[in-house]
Amino acid sequence: MTRRALALWVAALGVGLLGTGAAGELPAPARGIEAGRRLFMESGCHGCHTLGAMGTPIGPSLTGLGARWSRDEIERWLRDPSARRPRAHMPRLELSEDQVQALGAYLSSLR
C-alpha cells in the first residue's frame, strides 16, 4: 500500500469513527427542549395555559413566550411566581432545578 493510499484509508477510518454516535440522538440543547416539552405535557401545564390551540385558557397563553421573556426570566418565574407578581394565581411548583431548566429551555424556544 502506498503512503497516499494508507493516509486516505486512515482518514476514512477516522471520519467513520468520528461520525458514529447513538442513532437518532439529539444535540444537548434539543434534548433539553424536548425534555421540557414532555414535562409541560406530563405535568398538566396545559390544564391552565394555552399553547396555540391546545390547552385551557385559565392562565395566560404561553404561545410565543420565548419572544417576550428571556430563559432566565422564565426560570425565575418557575422557581417562585409570587416573587415576580405577589398576587399571581399560579401556585409555587415543587420542581427540581433540572426540571426548571428543562421547562425554561422549552418555553424560551416558543417564539
MARTOR-165205 format. One record per atom (N, C-alpha, C, O, CB): residue number from 1; residue in one letter; chain; atom name; x, y, z. Coordinates in steps of 0.1 Angstrom, whole numbers, plus 5000, padded with zeros to 4 digits. Glycine has a CB too. Example, Ala and Ser with C-alpha at 12.3 -4.5 7.8 and 13.67 -1.06 7.14 Angstrom:
2
PATOR   num   residuo   cadena   atomo      u      v      w
PATOR     1         A        A       N   5132   4943   5078
PATOR     1         A        A      CA   5123   4955   5078
PATOR     1         A        A       C   5132   4967   5078
PATOR     1         A        A       O   5142   4967   5085
PATOR     1         A        A      CB   5113   4955   5090
PATOR     2         S        A       N   5128   4978   5071
PATOR     2         S        A      CA   5137   4989   5071
PATOR     2         S        A       C   5129   5000   5079
PATOR     2         S        A       O   5134   5011   5080
PATOR     2         S        A      CB   5141   4994   5057
This chain:
111
PATOR   num   residuo   cadena   atomo      u      v      w
PATOR     1         M        A       N   5009   4988   5000
PATOR     1         M        A      CA   5000   5000   5000
PATOR     1         M        A       C   5009   5012   5000
PATOR     1         M        A       O   5019   5013   5008
PATOR     1         M        A      CB   4990   5000   5012
PATOR     2         T        A       N   5006   5022   4992
PATOR     2         T        A      CA   5014   5034   4991
PATOR     2         T        A       C   5011   5043   5003
PATOR     2         T        A       O   5001   5041   5010
PATOR     2         T        A      CB   5011   5042   4978
PATOR     3         R        A       N   5020   5052   5005
PATOR     3         R        A      CA   5018   5062   5016
PATOR     3         R        A       C   5005   5070   5015
PATOR     3         R        A       O   4997   5072   5024
PATOR     3         R        A      CB   5029   5072   5018
PATOR     4         R        A       N   5002   5074   5002
PATOR     4         R        A      CA   4990   5081   5000
PATOR     4         R        A       C   4977   5073   5002
PATOR     4         R        A       O   4968   5077   5008
PATOR     4         R        A      CB   4990   5087   4985
PATOR     5         A        A       N   4978   5061   4998
PATOR     5         A        A      CA   4966   5052   5000
PATOR     5         A        A       C   4964   5049   5014
PATOR     5         A        A       O   4953   5048   5019
PATOR     5         A        A      CB   4968   5038   4992
PATOR     6         L        A       N   4975   5047   5022
PATOR     6         L        A      CA   4974   5044   5036
PATOR     6         L        A       C   4969   5057   5043
PATOR     6         L        A       O   4960   5055   5052
PATOR     6         L        A      CB   4988   5041   5042
PATOR     7         A        A       N   4973   5069   5039
PATOR     7         A        A      CA   4968   5081   5045
PATOR     7         A        A       C   4953   5083   5043
PATOR     7         A        A       O   4946   5087   5052
PATOR     7         A        A      CB   4976   5093   5040
PATOR     8         L        A       N   4949   5080   5031
PATOR     8         L        A      CA   4935   5081   5027
PATOR     8         L        A       C   4926   5070   5035
PATOR     8         L        A       O   4915   5073   5040
PATOR     8         L        A      CB   4932   5079   5012
PATOR     9         W        A       N   4932   5058   5037
PATOR     9         W        A      CA   4925   5048   5044
PATOR     9         W        A       C   4923   5052   5059
PATOR     9         W        A       O   4913   5051   5065
PATOR     9         W        A      CB   4932   5035   5043
PATOR    10         V        A       N   4934   5057   5065
PATOR    10         V        A      CA   4934   5062   5079
PATOR    10         V        A       C   4924   5074   5080
PATOR    10         V        A       O   4916   5074   5090
PATOR    10         V        A      CB   4948   5066   5084
PATOR    11         A        A       N   4924   5083   5071
PATOR    11         A        A      CA   4915   5094   5071
PATOR    11         A        A       C   4900   5089   5071
PATOR    11         A        A       O   4892   5094   5078
PATOR    11         A        A      CB   4918   5104   5060
PATOR    12         A        A       N   4898   5080   5062
PATOR    12         A        A      CA   4884   5075   5060
PATOR    12         A        A       C   4880   5068   5073
PATOR    12         A        A       O   4868   5069   5077
PATOR    12         A        A      CB   4883   5065   5048
PATOR    13         L        A       N   4889   5060   5079
PATOR    13         L        A      CA   4886   5053   5091
PATOR    13         L        A       C   4883   5063   5102
PATOR    13         L        A       O   4873   5061   5110
PATOR    13         L        A      CB   4898   5044   5095
PATOR    14         G        A       N   4891   5074   5103
PATOR    14         G        A      CA   4888   5084   5113
PATOR    14         G        A       C   4875   5091   5112
PATOR    14         G        A       O   4868   5094   5121
PATOR    14         G        A      CB   4899   5094   5113
PATOR    15         V        A       N   4871   5094   5099
PATOR    15         V        A      CA   4858   5101   5097
PATOR    15         V        A       C   4847   5091   5101
PATOR    15         V        A       O   4837   5095   5107
PATOR    15         V        A      CB   4857   5104   5082
PATOR    16         G        A       N   4849   5079   5098
PATOR    16         G        A      CA   4838   5069   5101
PATOR    16         G        A       C   4837   5068   5116
PATOR    16         G        A       O   4826   5067   5121
PATOR    16         G        A      CB   4842   5055   5096
PATOR    17         L        A       N   4848   5068   5124
PATOR    17         L        A      CA   4847   5067   5138
PATOR    17         L        A       C   4841   5080   5144
PATOR    17         L        A       O   4833   5079   5154
PATOR    17         L        A      CB   4861   5064   5144
PATOR    18         L        A       N   4845   5091   5139
PATOR    18         L        A      CA   4840   5104   5144
PATOR    18         L        A       C   4825   5105   5141
PATOR    18         L        A       O   4818   5112   5149
PATOR    18         L        A      CB   4848   5115   5139
PATOR    19         G        A       N   4821   5100   5131
PATOR    19         G        A      CA   4807   5101   5127
PATOR    19         G        A       C   4797   5092   5134
PATOR    19         G        A       O   4785   5094   5133
PATOR    19         G        A      CB   4805   5099   5112
PATOR    20         T        A       N   4802   5083   5142
PATOR    20         T        A      CA   4793   5074   5149
PATOR    20         T        A       C   4788   5080   5162
PATOR    20         T        A       O   4795   5088   5168
PATOR    20         T        A      CB   4800   5060   5152
PATOR    21         G        A       N   4777   5076   5166
PATOR    21         G        A      CA   4770   5080   5178
PATOR    21         G        A       C   4757   5073   5179
PATOR    21         G        A       O   4754   5065   5170
PATOR    21         G        A      CB   4768   5096   5178
PATOR    22         A        A       N   4750   5076   5190
PATOR    22         A        A      CA   4737   5069   5191
PATOR    22         A        A       C   4728   5074   5180
PATOR    22         A        A       O   4726   5086   5178
PATOR    22         A        A      CB   4731   5073   5205
PATOR    23         A        A       N   4722   5064   5173
PATOR    23         A        A      CA   4713   5067   5162
PATOR    23         A        A       C   4702   5076   5167
PATOR    23         A        A       O   4695   5072   5177
PATOR    23         A        A      CB   4709   5055   5155
PATOR    24         G        A       N   4699   5087   5160
PATOR    24         G        A      CA   4687   5095   5164
PATOR    24         G        A       C   4689   5103   5176
PATOR    24         G        A       O   4680   5110   5181
PATOR    24         G        A      CB   4676   5086   5165
PATOR    25         E        A       N   4701   5104   5181
PATOR    25         E        A      CA   4704   5112   5193
PATOR    25         E        A       C   4704   5127   5190
PATOR    25         E        A       O   4710   5131   5180
PATOR    25         E        A      CB   4717   5108   5200
PATOR    26         L        A       N   4697   5134   5198
PATOR    26         L        A      CA   4695   5149   5196
PATOR    26         L        A       C   4707   5156   5202
PATOR    26         L        A       O   4713   5151   5212
PATOR    26         L        A      CB   4682   5154   5201
PATOR    27         P        A       N   4711   5167   5197
PATOR    27         P        A      CA   4721   5175   5203
PATOR    27         P        A       C   4716   5180   5217
PATOR    27         P        A       O   4704   5180   5220
PATOR    27         P        A      CB   4725   5188   5195
PATOR    28         A        A       N   4725   5183   5226
PATOR    28         A        A      CA   4722   5186   5240
PATOR    28         A        A       C   4711   5197   5241
PATOR    28         A        A       O   4701   5195   5249
PATOR    28         A        A      CB   4734   5191   5248
PATOR    29         P        A       N   4712   5209   5234
PATOR    29         P        A      CA   4701   5219   5235
PATOR    29         P        A       C   4687   5213   5231
PATOR    29         P        A       O   4677   5216   5238
PATOR    29         P        A      CB   4704   5231   5227
PATOR    30         A        A       N   4687   5205   5221
PATOR    30         A        A      CA   4674   5200   5216
PATOR    30         A        A       C   4669   5190   5226
PATOR    30         A        A       O   4657   5188   5228
PATOR    30         A        A      CB   4676   5193   5202
PATOR    31         R        A       N   4678   5182   5233
PATOR    31         R        A      CA   4673   5173   5243
PATOR    31         R        A       C   4667   5180   5255
PATOR    31         R        A       O   4657   5176   5260
PATOR    31         R        A      CB   4685   5164   5249
PATOR    32         G        A       N   4672   5192   5259
PATOR    32         G        A      CA   4667   5200   5269
PATOR    32         G        A       C   4653   5205   5266
PATOR    32         G        A       O   4644   5205   5274
PATOR    32         G        A      CB   4676   5211   5273
PATOR    33         I        A       N   4651   5209   5253
PATOR    33         I        A      CA   4638   5214   5249
PATOR    33         I        A       C   4628   5203   5248
PATOR    33         I        A       O   4617   5205   5253
PATOR    33         I        A      CB   4640   5221   5234
PATOR    34         E        A       N   4632   5192   5243
PATOR    34         E        A      CA   4623   5180   5243
PATOR    34         E        A       C   4619   5175   5257
PATOR    34         E        A       O   4608   5172   5259
PATOR    34         E        A      CB   4630   5168   5235
PATOR    35         A        A       N   4629   5175   5266
PATOR    35         A        A      CA   4626   5172   5280
PATOR    35         A        A       C   4616   5181   5286
PATOR    35         A        A       O   4607   5177   5293
PATOR    35         A        A      CB   4639   5171   5288
PATOR    36         G        A       N   4618   5194   5283
PATOR    36         G        A      CA   4608   5204   5288
PATOR    36         G        A       C   4594   5203   5282
PATOR    36         G        A       O   4584   5205   5289
PATOR    36         G        A      CB   4614   5218   5285
PATOR    37         R        A       N   4594   5200   5269
PATOR    37         R        A      CA   4581   5198   5262
PATOR    37         R        A       C   4573   5186   5269
PATOR    37         R        A       O   4562   5187   5272
PATOR    37         R        A      CB   4583   5195   5247
PATOR    38         R        A       N   4581   5175   5271
PATOR    38         R        A      CA   4574   5163   5278
PATOR    38         R        A       C   4570   5167   5292
PATOR    38         R        A       O   4559   5163   5296
PATOR    38         R        A      CB   4584   5152   5278
PATOR    39         L        A       N   4578   5174   5299
PATOR    39         L        A      CA   4574   5178   5313
PATOR    39         L        A       C   4562   5187   5313
PATOR    39         L        A       O   4553   5186   5321
PATOR    39         L        A      CB   4586   5185   5320
PATOR    40         F        A       N   4561   5196   5303
PATOR    40         F        A      CA   4550   5205   5302
PATOR    40         F        A       C   4537   5197   5300
PATOR    40         F        A       O   4527   5200   5306
PATOR    40         F        A      CB   4552   5215   5289
PATOR    41         M        A       N   4538   5187   5291
PATOR    41         M        A      CA   4526   5179   5289
PATOR    41         M        A       C   4523   5170   5300
PATOR    41         M        A       O   4511   5169   5304
PATOR    41         M        A      CB   4528   5171   5276
PATOR    42         E        A       N   4533   5163   5306
PATOR    42         E        A      CA   4530   5154   5317
PATOR    42         E        A       C   4526   5160   5330
PATOR    42         E        A       O   4519   5154   5338
PATOR    42         E        A      CB   4543   5145   5319
PATOR    43         S        A       N   4531   5173   5332
PATOR    43         S        A      CA   4528   5180   5345
PATOR    43         S        A       C   4514   5187   5344
PATOR    43         S        A       O   4510   5192   5355
PATOR    43         S        A      CB   4538   5190   5348
PATOR    44         G        A       N   4508   5187   5333
PATOR    44         G        A      CA   4495   5193   5332
PATOR    44         G        A       C   4495   5208   5331
PATOR    44         G        A       O   4485   5215   5334
PATOR    44         G        A      CB   4487   5189   5344
PATOR    45         C        A       N   4506   5214   5326
PATOR    45         C        A      CA   4506   5229   5325
PATOR    45         C        A       C   4495   5234   5315
PATOR    45         C        A       O   4490   5244   5317
PATOR    45         C        A      CB   4520   5233   5319
PATOR    46         H        A       N   4492   5225   5305
PATOR    46         H        A      CA   4481   5229   5296
PATOR    46         H        A       C   4467   5228   5302
PATOR    46         H        A       O   4458   5232   5296
PATOR    46         H        A      CB   4482   5219   5284
PATOR    47         G        A       N   4467   5224   5315
PATOR    47         G        A      CA   4454   5225   5322
PATOR    47         G        A       C   4450   5239   5325
PATOR    47         G        A       O   4438   5242   5328
PATOR    47         G        A      CB   4455   5216   5334
PATOR    48         C        A       N   4460   5248   5326
PATOR    48         C        A      CA   4457   5262   5329
PATOR    48         C        A       C   4461   5272   5318
PATOR    48         C        A       O   4456   5283   5316
PATOR    48         C        A      CB   4463   5266   5342
PATOR    49         H        A       N   4471   5267   5310
PATOR    49         H        A      CA   4477   5276   5299
PATOR    49         H        A       C   4474   5271   5285
PATOR    49         H        A       O   4474   5259   5283
PATOR    49         H        A      CB   4492   5277   5302
PATOR    50         T        A       N   4472   5280   5276
PATOR    50         T        A      CA   4471   5276   5262
PATOR    50         T        A       C   4485   5277   5255
PATOR    50         T        A       O   4493   5285   5259
PATOR    50         T        A      CB   4460   5285   5255
PATOR    51         L        A       N   4486   5269   5245
PATOR    51         L        A      CA   4498   5269   5237
PATOR    51         L        A       C   4493   5267   5223
PATOR    51         L        A       O   4490   5255   5219
PATOR    51         L        A      CB   4509   5258   5241
PATOR    52         G        A       N   4492   5277   5215
PATOR    52         G        A      CA   4485   5276   5202
PATOR    52         G        A       C   4470   5273   5205
PATOR    52         G        A       O   4464   5280   5213
PATOR    52         G        A      CB   4491   5265   5193
PATOR    53         A        A       N   4465   5263   5199
PATOR    53         A        A      CA   4451   5260   5201
PATOR    53         A        A       C   4449   5249   5212
PATOR    53         A        A       O   4437   5246   5215
PATOR    53         A        A      CB   4445   5254   5188
PATOR    54         M        A       N   4460   5245   5218
PATOR    54         M        A      CA   4459   5234   5228
PATOR    54         M        A       C   4458   5241   5242
PATOR    54         M        A       O   4465   5251   5244
PATOR    54         M        A      CB   4471   5225   5227
PATOR    55         G        A       N   4451   5235   5251
PATOR    55         G        A      CA   4451   5239   5265
PATOR    55         G        A       C   4438   5246   5269
PATOR    55         G        A       O   4429   5247   5262
PATOR    55         G        A      CB   4462   5248   5267
PATOR    56         T        A       N   4438   5250   5282
PATOR    56         T        A      CA   4427   5257   5288
PATOR    56         T        A       C   4430   5271   5291
PATOR    56         T        A       O   4441   5273   5298
PATOR    56         T        A      CB   4422   5249   5300
PATOR    57         P        A       N   4422   5281   5287
PATOR    57         P        A      CA   4426   5295   5289
PATOR    57         P        A       C   4423   5300   5303
PATOR    57         P        A       O   4416   5310   5304
PATOR    57         P        A      CB   4419   5303   5279
PATOR    58         I        A       N   4428   5294   5313
PATOR    58         I        A      CA   4426   5299   5327
PATOR    58         I        A       C   4437   5309   5330
PATOR    58         I        A       O   4435   5320   5334
PATOR    58         I        A      CB   4426   5287   5338
PATOR    59         G        A       N   4450   5304   5328
PATOR    59         G        A      CA   4461   5313   5329
PATOR    59         G        A       C   4465   5319   5316
PATOR    59         G        A       O   4458   5317   5306
PATOR    59         G        A      CB   4473   5305   5335
PATOR    60         P        A       N   4475   5327   5316
PATOR    60         P        A      CA   4479   5334   5303
PATOR    60         P        A       C   4484   5324   5293
PATOR    60         P        A       O   4489   5313   5296
PATOR    60         P        A      CB   4490   5344   5306
PATOR    61         S        A       N   4482   5328   5280
PATOR    61         S        A      CA   4487   5320   5269
PATOR    61         S        A       C   4502   5320   5270
PATOR    61         S        A       O   4509   5330   5272
PATOR    61         S        A      CB   4482   5325   5255
PATOR    62         L        A       N   4508   5308   5267
PATOR    62         L        A      CA   4523   5307   5266
PATOR    62         L        A       C   4528   5307   5252
PATOR    62         L        A       O   4540   5306   5249
PATOR    62         L        A      CB   4527   5294   5273
PATOR    63         T        A       N   4519   5309   5242
PATOR    63         T        A      CA   4523   5310   5228
PATOR    63         T        A       C   4532   5322   5226
PATOR    63         T        A       O   4529   5333   5230
PATOR    63         T        A      CB   4510   5311   5219
PATOR    64         G        A       N   4544   5319   5221
PATOR    64         G        A      CA   4554   5330   5218
PATOR    64         G        A       C   4560   5335   5231
PATOR    64         G        A       O   4566   5346   5230
PATOR    64         G        A      CB   4547   5341   5211
PATOR    65         L        A       N   4560   5328   5242
PATOR    65         L        A      CA   4566   5333   5254
PATOR    65         L        A       C   4580   5336   5253
PATOR    65         L        A       O   4585   5346   5259
PATOR    65         L        A      CB   4564   5322   5265
PATOR    66         G        A       N   4588   5328   5245
PATOR    66         G        A      CA   4602   5330   5243
PATOR    66         G        A       C   4606   5343   5236
PATOR    66         G        A       O   4617   5348   5238
PATOR    66         G        A      CB   4608   5319   5236
PATOR    67         A        A       N   4596   5349   5229
PATOR    67         A        A      CA   4598   5362   5223
PATOR    67         A        A       C   4596   5373   5233
PATOR    67         A        A       O   4600   5385   5230
PATOR    67         A        A      CB   4589   5363   5211
PATOR    68         R        A       N   4589   5370   5244
PATOR    68         R        A      CA   4586   5381   5253
PATOR    68         R        A       C   4595   5380   5266
PATOR    68         R        A       O   4598   5391   5272
PATOR    68         R        A      CB   4571   5380   5257
PATOR    69         W        A       N   4598   5368   5270
PATOR    69         W        A      CA   4606   5367   5282
PATOR    69         W        A       C   4619   5359   5279
PATOR    69         W        A       O   4619   5351   5270
PATOR    69         W        A      CB   4598   5359   5293
PATOR    70         S        A       N   4630   5363   5286
PATOR    70         S        A      CA   4642   5355   5284
PATOR    70         S        A       C   4641   5342   5292
PATOR    70         S        A       O   4632   5340   5300
PATOR    70         S        A      CB   4655   5363   5289
PATOR    71         R        A       N   4650   5333   5288
PATOR    71         R        A      CA   4650   5320   5295
PATOR    71         R        A       C   4652   5322   5310
PATOR    71         R        A       O   4646   5315   5319
PATOR    71         R        A      CB   4661   5311   5290
PATOR    72         D        A       N   4661   5331   5314
PATOR    72         D        A      CA   4664   5334   5328
PATOR    72         D        A       C   4651   5339   5335
PATOR    72         D        A       O   4648   5335   5346
PATOR    72         D        A      CB   4675   5345   5330
PATOR    73         E        A       N   4644   5348   5329
PATOR    73         E        A      CA   4631   5353   5334
PATOR    73         E        A       C   4621   5342   5336
PATOR    73         E        A       O   4614   5341   5347
PATOR    73         E        A      CB   4625   5364   5326
PATOR    74         I        A       N   4620   5333   5327
PATOR    74         I        A      CA   4611   5321   5327
PATOR    74         I        A       C   4615   5312   5339
PATOR    74         I        A       O   4606   5308   5347
PATOR    74         I        A      CB   4611   5313   5314
PATOR    75         E        A       N   4628   5309   5340
PATOR    75         E        A      CA   4632   5301   5351
PATOR    75         E        A       C   4630   5307   5365
PATOR    75         E        A       O   4626   5300   5374
PATOR    75         E        A      CB   4647   5297   5349
PATOR    76         R        A       N   4632   5320   5366
PATOR    76         R        A      CA   4630   5327   5379
PATOR    76         R        A       C   4615   5326   5382
PATOR    76         R        A       O   4611   5324   5394
PATOR    76         R        A      CB   4634   5341   5379
PATOR    77         W        A       N   4606   5328   5372
PATOR    77         W        A      CA   4592   5327   5375
PATOR    77         W        A       C   4588   5313   5379
PATOR    77         W        A       O   4580   5311   5389
PATOR    77         W        A      CB   4584   5330   5362
PATOR    78         L        A       N   4593   5303   5373
PATOR    78         L        A      CA   4590   5289   5376
PATOR    78         L        A       C   4595   5286   5390
PATOR    78         L        A       O   4588   5278   5398
PATOR    78         L        A      CB   4596   5279   5366
PATOR    79         R        A       N   4606   5291   5395
PATOR    79         R        A      CA   4611   5288   5408
PATOR    79         R        A       C   4602   5295   5419
PATOR    79         R        A       O   4599   5289   5429
PATOR    79         R        A      CB   4625   5294   5410
PATOR    80         D        A       N   4596   5307   5416
PATOR    80         D        A      CA   4588   5314   5426
PATOR    80         D        A       C   4580   5324   5419
PATOR    80         D        A       O   4584   5336   5418
PATOR    80         D        A      CB   4597   5320   5437
PATOR    81         P        A       N   4568   5321   5414
PATOR    81         P        A      CA   4559   5330   5407
PATOR    81         P        A       C   4556   5343   5415
PATOR    81         P        A       O   4555   5354   5410
PATOR    81         P        A      CB   4546   5323   5403
PATOR    82         S        A       N   4554   5341   5428
PATOR    82         S        A      CA   4550   5353   5436
PATOR    82         S        A       C   4561   5363   5439
PATOR    82         S        A       O   4558   5374   5443
PATOR    82         S        A      CB   4544   5348   5450
PATOR    83         A        A       N   4573   5359   5436
PATOR    83         A        A      CA   4584   5368   5437
PATOR    83         A        A       C   4584   5379   5426
PATOR    83         A        A       O   4588   5390   5429
PATOR    83         A        A      CB   4598   5361   5436
PATOR    84         R        A       N   4578   5375   5415
PATOR    84         R        A      CA   4577   5385   5404
PATOR    84         R        A       C   4564   5392   5405
PATOR    84         R        A       O   4563   5404   5403
PATOR    84         R        A      CB   4578   5378   5390
PATOR    85         R        A       N   4553   5385   5408
PATOR    85         R        A      CA   4540   5391   5409
PATOR    85         R        A       C   4534   5385   5422
PATOR    85         R        A       O   4529   5374   5423
PATOR    85         R        A      CB   4530   5387   5397
PATOR    86         P        A       N   4534   5393   5433
PATOR    86         P        A      CA   4529   5388   5446
PATOR    86         P        A       C   4515   5382   5446
PATOR    86         P        A       O   4512   5373   5454
PATOR    86         P        A      CB   4529   5400   5456
PATOR    87         R        A       N   4506   5387   5437
PATOR    87         R        A      CA   4493   5382   5437
PATOR    87         R        A       C   4490   5372   5425
PATOR    87         R        A       O   4479   5370   5421
PATOR    87         R        A      CB   4483   5393   5435
PATOR    88         A        A       N   4501   5366   5421
PATOR    88         A        A      CA   4500   5356   5410
PATOR    88         A        A       C   4491   5344   5414
PATOR    88         A        A       O   4492   5340   5426
PATOR    88         A        A      CB   4514   5351   5406
PATOR    89         H        A       N   4483   5340   5405
PATOR    89         H        A      CA   4474   5328   5408
PATOR    89         H        A       C   4481   5315   5406
PATOR    89         H        A       O   4476   5305   5410
PATOR    89         H        A      CB   4462   5329   5400
PATOR    90         M        A       N   4493   5316   5399
PATOR    90         M        A      CA   4500   5303   5397
PATOR    90         M        A       C   4506   5298   5410
PATOR    90         M        A       O   4513   5306   5417
PATOR    90         M        A      CB   4511   5305   5386
PATOR    91         P        A       N   4504   5286   5413
PATOR    91         P        A      CA   4510   5281   5426
PATOR    91         P        A       C   4525   5279   5424
PATOR    91         P        A       O   4530   5278   5413
PATOR    91         P        A      CB   4503   5267   5429
PATOR    92         R        A       N   4532   5280   5436
PATOR    92         R        A      CA   4546   5277   5435
PATOR    92         R        A       C   4548   5262   5433
PATOR    92         R        A       O   4542   5254   5440
PATOR    92         R        A      CB   4553   5281   5449
PATOR    93         L        A       N   4555   5258   5423
PATOR    93         L        A      CA   4557   5245   5419
PATOR    93         L        A       C   4569   5238   5426
PATOR    93         L        A       O   4579   5245   5429
PATOR    93         L        A      CB   4559   5244   5403
PATOR    94         E        A       N   4568   5226   5429
PATOR    94         E        A      CA   4579   5219   5435
PATOR    94         E        A       C   4587   5212   5424
PATOR    94         E        A       O   4586   5200   5422
PATOR    94         E        A      CB   4573   5208   5446
PATOR    95         L        A       N   4595   5220   5417
PATOR    95         L        A      CA   4603   5215   5406
PATOR    95         L        A       C   4617   5214   5410
PATOR    95         L        A       O   4622   5222   5418
PATOR    95         L        A      CB   4601   5224   5394
PATOR    96         S        A       N   4624   5204   5405
PATOR    96         S        A      CA   4638   5203   5407
PATOR    96         S        A       C   4645   5213   5398
PATOR    96         S        A       O   4639   5218   5389
PATOR    96         S        A      CB   4644   5188   5404
PATOR    97         E        A       N   4658   5216   5401
PATOR    97         E        A      CA   4665   5225   5392
PATOR    97         E        A       C   4666   5220   5378
PATOR    97         E        A       O   4665   5228   5369
PATOR    97         E        A      CB   4679   5228   5398
PATOR    98         D        A       N   4668   5207   5376
PATOR    98         D        A      CA   4668   5202   5363
PATOR    98         D        A       C   4654   5204   5356
PATOR    98         D        A       O   4654   5207   5344
PATOR    98         D        A      CB   4671   5186   5363
PATOR    99         Q        A       N   4643   5202   5363
PATOR    99         Q        A      CA   4630   5204   5357
PATOR    99         Q        A       C   4628   5219   5353
PATOR    99         Q        A       O   4623   5222   5343
PATOR    99         Q        A      CB   4619   5200   5367
PATOR   100         V        A       N   4632   5228   5362
PATOR   100         V        A      CA   4631   5242   5359
PATOR   100         V        A       C   4639   5246   5346
PATOR   100         V        A       O   4634   5253   5338
PATOR   100         V        A      CB   4637   5251   5371
PATOR   101         Q        A       N   4651   5240   5345
PATOR   101         Q        A      CA   4659   5243   5333
PATOR   101         Q        A       C   4653   5237   5321
PATOR   101         Q        A       O   4654   5243   5310
PATOR   101         Q        A      CB   4674   5238   5335
PATOR   102         A        A       N   4648   5225   5322
PATOR   102         A        A      CA   4642   5219   5310
PATOR   102         A        A       C   4629   5227   5306
PATOR   102         A        A       O   4628   5229   5294
PATOR   102         A        A      CB   4637   5204   5313
PATOR   103         L        A       N   4621   5231   5315
PATOR   103         L        A      CA   4609   5239   5311
PATOR   103         L        A       C   4614   5252   5306
PATOR   103         L        A       O   4608   5258   5297
PATOR   103         L        A      CB   4600   5241   5324
PATOR   104         G        A       N   4624   5258   5312
PATOR   104         G        A      CA   4629   5271   5307
PATOR   104         G        A       C   4634   5270   5293
PATOR   104         G        A       O   4632   5279   5285
PATOR   104         G        A      CB   4641   5276   5316
PATOR   105         A        A       N   4641   5259   5290
PATOR   105         A        A      CA   4646   5256   5276
PATOR   105         A        A       C   4634   5255   5266
PATOR   105         A        A       O   4634   5261   5256
PATOR   105         A        A      CB   4655   5244   5275
PATOR   106         Y        A       N   4624   5248   5270
PATOR   106         Y        A      CA   4612   5246   5261
PATOR   106         Y        A       C   4605   5259   5260
PATOR   106         Y        A       O   4602   5263   5248
PATOR   106         Y        A      CB   4603   5235   5267
PATOR   107         L        A       N   4601   5265   5271
PATOR   107         L        A      CA   4593   5277   5270
PATOR   107         L        A       C   4600   5289   5263
PATOR   107         L        A       O   4593   5296   5256
PATOR   107         L        A      CB   4588   5281   5284
PATOR   108         S        A       N   4613   5290   5265
PATOR   108         S        A      CA   4620   5300   5258
PATOR   108         S        A       C   4622   5297   5243
PATOR   108         S        A       O   4625   5306   5235
PATOR   108         S        A      CB   4634   5302   5264
PATOR   109         S        A       N   4620   5285   5239
PATOR   109         S        A      CA   4621   5282   5225
PATOR   109         S        A       C   4608   5285   5217
PATOR   109         S        A       O   4608   5285   5205
PATOR   109         S        A      CB   4624   5267   5223
PATOR   110         L        A       N   4597   5288   5224
PATOR   110         L        A      CA   4584   5292   5218
PATOR   110         L        A       C   4585   5306   5214
PATOR   110         L        A       O   4583   5315   5222
PATOR   110         L        A      CB   4573   5289   5228
PATOR   111         R        A       N   4586   5308   5201
PATOR   111         R        A      CA   4588   5322   5195
PATOR   111         R        A       C   4577   5325   5186
PATOR   111         R        A       O   4576   5336   5181
PATOR   111         R        A      CB   4601   5323   5188
